[in-house]
Amino acid sequence: MSKSFVVTGASGGVGSAIAAHLASLGNTVVNLDPGPQQDAHPGVHHVRADAGDWDAALAAAELAETHAPLSGWVNNAAVFRDASLATAPPGEVGALIAENLNLALVGCQTAVRHFLAHSRPGSIVNVSSHQAQRPVRGALPYATAKAAIEGLTRAAAVDHGPQGIRVNAVALGSITTARYEEYRREHPDADLQMAAVHPLGHVGQPRDVAQAVAFLLSPESGFISGAVLPVDGGRSALGPDPESA
């Protein structure tokens, strides 16, 4: 039986790969994203709006339901802007943290209410980052928000498990997106740097994330909830080795 899913921030990058992979499995996917859809994939529909907007999220859920029962929701949209505690105007850091967290919170709330209204189990996957546990410099609002999203993942799983609603997260390492390619252009030694911090010796591909997310949305992961799955080539497991200097 065909299913439908909502994926936020799926106009490009990791989100686009997730949406395309889910559609390739015979599902209908709704991309909730304020930007134009860069890659057209059969079975992927676009609601051009902010994923943090409650009305837009409701519209995405309703559109998905018209095609097939809404069975899962992927909160992938994120804001990558930095602000320093030392130099940012008062309130700017908190506003950035709230903006990122709200993207996942609105998605979780919309999905939970939709599943409950239809007396249906469902699965939610939040996209987090290795930075939730090991931040890098210059990304304080992002890292803080991702840590909060992992807390949201566990709390929502506990609250709504009795209704058959599973909530998990994937914590990503570095993935070859447009942002990463821009970083490579600015840092000629980026590949060597990233090979050193990922035990598998390379960064990930968007399809690596898409396959992990599809698993967490599927019945094959039916007894997994409240988990944060690293999809990071071992990056989160690597500690500094004093003998490697």
GICORQUI-V494939 format. One record per helix or strand. SS is the DSSP state (H for helix, E for strand). FROM is the first residue (numbers start at 1). LEN is the number of residues. If there is no record, write none. Layout:
ss=SS from=FROM len=LEN
ss=SS from=FROM len=LEN
//
This chain:
ss=E from=4 len=5
ss=H from=13 len=12
ss=E from=28 len=5
ss=E from=44 len=4
ss=H from=54 len=14
ss=E from=70 len=6
ss=H from=92 len=26
ss=E from=122 len=8
ss=H from=130 len=3
ss=H from=140 len=24
ss=E from=165 len=8
ss=E from=175 len=1
ss=H from=178 len=9
ss=H from=190 len=8
ss=E from=204 len=1
ss=H from=206 len=12
ss=H from=219 len=3
ss=E from=228 len=4
ss=H from=235 len=3
ss=H from=242 len=3
//
